[in-house]
Amino acid sequence: MSKPERNVINFEDILKRKEKSNVLYLNYDNEAFMNTGIQESGGTPPYANTTTGPAGEKIPGKIGVKQDLVTPFAFYGTQKLFLATTNPAYPADFMGKIADALKSNGSAFIQAYSDCMRGWRHDAKDALKISKLATDCGYWPLYTVRVEDGMPIFSYYRGLDIEKDKFVEYLNSMGRFRHLFKPKFLEKSIDEIIFYAEQRNSKLRNLMEKFGAEKPIDFYKVDRKSLEPQQHLFPGHGLCPGCGAGMVLNQMATAATAVAGNNIIYVNNTSCSEVSTSKDFVTSWRVPWVHHLFESGATIADAISTTKKILKSKGLYKKEIPYVIHIGGDGSTYDIGFQFLKAALIRTSSFVEMNEYLAQK
Ligand SMILES: Cc1ncc(C[n+]2csc(CCOP(=O)(O)OP(=O)(O)O)c2C)c(N)n1
């Protein structure tokens, strides 16, 4: 079989594109409702220990699967959509995808792996090592779906192969899975977690075969030394040391600064990223930022973007339409805010695009 071809995407070339997203919805997935005390969410992996699904004699942690959030969005019939998974341990891929998403018409949804040393129970210094292992062992594959004229096109960067030794090392590196290793080695439970990841990856491979891009491997080329430091957040924040959400926000803002300068508005659901950047009425944000409800931030992001376009089409708004990024944790994305997110995503990647007055031209 011939080697799959690489689609090399230069960061500089993305910046030159005329296209522009309506809203980029960014989920940072730390796999539980963290800021309220590590409660299980739809993003929690099987057998992980949380405060609402505590591992003990009765149950071995979460009973249930980690839901697939990204691929179903490809089949809602939207017209123009950019979907991707990212991991801040792979910054070129991460920042390339943020820029690509912001510079694609329609809307975008990105799900970012987001380590949580407190909730996952490991030392802060291990955050990056664990994040990298997540993709390298096949737990967190990095892939992209570009919906063009209603049809999904799948591509990937890495992480589609399960490496069993690395997978076991990954699980063993976090206290949330310690009960699978001590006092007894629960091989069957560990194998089950790996089996669910294998199933998910095999579904992805099938989708790539059916709906694959001509050059299936996306490779973002980013000259990181030439990138300006991000301008959207002040250095101070109240996140935990080594917090994955901090890495996510930093890389997101670096790419977004390169694309948008300061012409950007952020909407932030209640979450760690929100409470830690708006402490005691002092905001860490240097650009317009709106905190909205846990459930309805996505609707607000859509409303801001669409309202600006309506005003512009009526000649009542003279400036350039701002970029809009909506940020939510997994609790608000998988669970409580899901219906709002789904509806906003479909509106901004279908109805807005089908409206000749509002579509990005
Ligand atoms: C409807 C509703 N239910 C519960 C809450 C309380 N609450 C605020 S943030 C939060 C957890 C958020 O979890 P997640 O979205 O995963 O973000 P993280 O804290 O992990 O960053 C909860 C339960 C709320 N604000 N609104």
The ligand as an SDF file (V2000), in Angstrom:
LIG
                    3D

 26 27  0  0  0  0  0  0  0  0999 V2000
  -27.2620   25.1210   35.0980 C   0  0  0  0  0  0  0  0  0  0  0  0
  -26.0740   25.1550   35.9780 C   0  0  0  0  0  0  0  0  0  0  0  0
  -25.7890   24.0700   36.7080 N   0  0  0  0  0  0  0  0  0  0  0  0
  -24.6960   24.0600   37.5050 C   0  0  0  0  0  0  0  0  0  0  0  0
  -23.9080   25.1710   37.5930 C   0  0  0  0  0  0  0  0  0  0  0  0
  -22.7080   25.1720   38.5030 C   0  0  0  0  0  0  0  0  0  0  0  0
  -21.4900   25.0570   37.7490 N   0  0  0  0  0  0  0  0  0  0  0  0
  -20.7670   26.1200   37.3900 C   0  0  0  0  0  0  0  0  0  0  0  0
  -19.3720   25.7050   36.5680 S   0  0  0  0  0  0  0  0  0  0  0  0
  -19.7040   24.0760   36.7210 C   0  0  0  0  0  0  0  0  0  0  0  0
  -18.7330   23.0410   36.2120 C   0  0  0  0  0  0  0  0  0  0  0  0
  -18.1840   23.3340   34.8700 C   0  0  0  0  0  0  0  0  0  0  0  0
  -17.5860   22.1760   34.3670 O   0  0  0  0  0  0  0  0  0  0  0  0
  -16.8980   22.2070   32.9700 P   0  0  0  0  0  0  0  0  0  0  0  0
  -17.7960   22.7850   31.9430 O   0  0  0  0  0  0  0  0  0  0  0  0
  -16.3840   20.8520   32.6940 O   0  0  0  0  0  0  0  0  0  0  0  0
  -15.6850   23.2360   33.1510 O   0  0  0  0  0  0  0  0  0  0  0  0
  -14.4490   23.1090   34.1710 P   0  0  0  0  0  0  0  0  0  0  0  0
  -14.9300   23.5490   35.5030 O   0  0  0  0  0  0  0  0  0  0  0  0
  -14.0110   21.6910   34.1680 O   0  0  0  0  0  0  0  0  0  0  0  0
  -13.4430   24.0350   33.6180 O   0  0  0  0  0  0  0  0  0  0  0  0
  -20.9270   23.8660   37.3840 C   0  0  0  0  0  0  0  0  0  0  0  0
  -21.5020   22.5650   37.6700 C   0  0  0  0  0  0  0  0  0  0  0  0
  -24.2360   26.2850   36.8160 C   0  0  0  0  0  0  0  0  0  0  0  0
  -23.4840   27.3950   36.8220 N   0  0  0  0  0  0  0  0  0  0  0  0
  -25.3370   26.2680   36.0470 N   0  0  0  0  0  0  0  0  0  0  0  0
  1  2  1  0
  2  3  1  0
  2 26  2  0
  3  4  2  0
  4  5  1  0
  5  6  1  0
  5 24  2  0
  6  7  1  0
  7  8  2  0
  7 22  1  0
  8  9  1  0
  9 10  1  0
 10 11  1  0
 10 22  2  0
 11 12  1  0
 12 13  1  0
 13 14  1  0
 14 15  2  0
 14 16  1  0
 14 17  1  0
 17 18  1  0
 18 19  2  0
 18 20  1  0
 18 21  1  0
 22 23  1  0
 24 25  1  0
 24 26  1  0
M  CHG  1   7   1
M  END
$$$$
